[in-house]
Amino acid sequence: MRSGMNESIEAYVLLTVEIDKVEKALKEIQKKVKTVKEANAVTGPYDAILRVEASSLRELTRVILPKIFTVEGVIDTTTAIVIPKE
């Protein structure tokens, strides 16, 4: 990841997914969204976590997240943008 206003960003997207649809949803997300660098099922309050890279905040919010929401079984997302190290 590079720092700077117009440079790429990295984010973690925490997913809430319907029961018994996590693995299928993760596979579909990885096919649809090429900027997903890692996708894992997890324990705790969320069902899965994605690590994504985007060219901009606009791409993340207007392209990547809407694609994730089109995947069957995805109920909700919470996005945490990584703060670049100085």
C-alpha positions in Angstrom: 0.0 0.0 0.0 1.2 3.5 -0.8 0.5 6.6 1.1 -0.7 9.9 -0.4 -4.0 11.5 -1.2 -4.4 10.1 -4.7 -2.8 6.7 -4.1 -4.3 3.3 -3.4 -6.0 2.4 -0.2 -6.3 -0.8 1.7 -9.4 -1.7 3.8 -10.9 -4.6 5.8 -14.5 -5.4 5.0 -16.3 -7.3 7.8 -19.3 -9.2 6.5 -22.5 -10.5 8.1 -23.7 -13.4 5.9 -26.8 -15.6 6.1 -26.3 -18.9 7.9 -24.7 -21.7 5.8 -23.8 -19.3 2.9 -20.4 -18.0 4.1 -18.2 -20.2 2.0 -20.3 -19.8 -1.2 -20.5 -16.0 -0.7 -16.7 -15.8 -0.2 -16.1 -17.7 -3.4 -18.5 -15.6 -5.4 -17.0 -12.3 -4.0 -13.5 -13.4 -5.0 -14.8 -14.1 -8.6 -16.7 -10.8 -8.9 -14.3 -8.4 -7.1 -10.7 -8.8 -8.3 -9.4 -6.2 -5.8 -10.1 -8.7 -2.9 -6.7 -9.8 -1.8 -7.8 -12.1 1.0 -11.1 -13.6 2.1 -11.7 -15.6 5.3 -14.5 -17.0 7.4 -14.1 -15.9 11.0 -15.6 -16.4 14.5 -17.1 -13.6 16.5 -19.7 -11.0 15.7 -18.9 -11.1 11.9 -19.0 -14.1 9.6 -16.2 -13.2 7.3 -13.5 -10.7 6.7 -12.0 -9.4 3.4 -8.8 -7.5 2.7 -9.3 -5.3 -0.3 -7.2 -2.8 -2.2 -8.7 0.1 -4.1 -7.3 2.9 -6.3 -9.4 5.4 -4.3 -12.0 5.9 -1.7 -14.5 6.5 -4.5 -13.7 3.1 -6.1 -14.1 1.4 -2.7 -17.5 3.0 -1.9 -19.0 3.2 -5.4 -17.7 0.1 -7.1 -16.3 -2.5 -4.7 -18.8 -2.4 -1.9 -21.9 -2.4 -4.2 -20.5 -5.5 -5.9 -20.1 -7.2 -2.6 -23.7 -6.4 -1.7 -24.9 -8.1 -4.9 -23.6 -11.5 -3.7 -26.3 -13.8 -2.4 -26.2 -14.2 1.3 -24.5 -10.9 2.2 -26.6 -9.1 4.7 -24.3 -6.3 5.9 -20.8 -4.9 5.8 -18.6 -2.8 8.0 -15.6 -1.2 6.4 -12.3 -0.3 8.2 -9.8 1.7 6.1 -6.2 1.0 7.0 -4.3 4.1 8.1 -0.9 4.2 6.3 2.2 4.1 8.3 4.3 7.2 8.2 
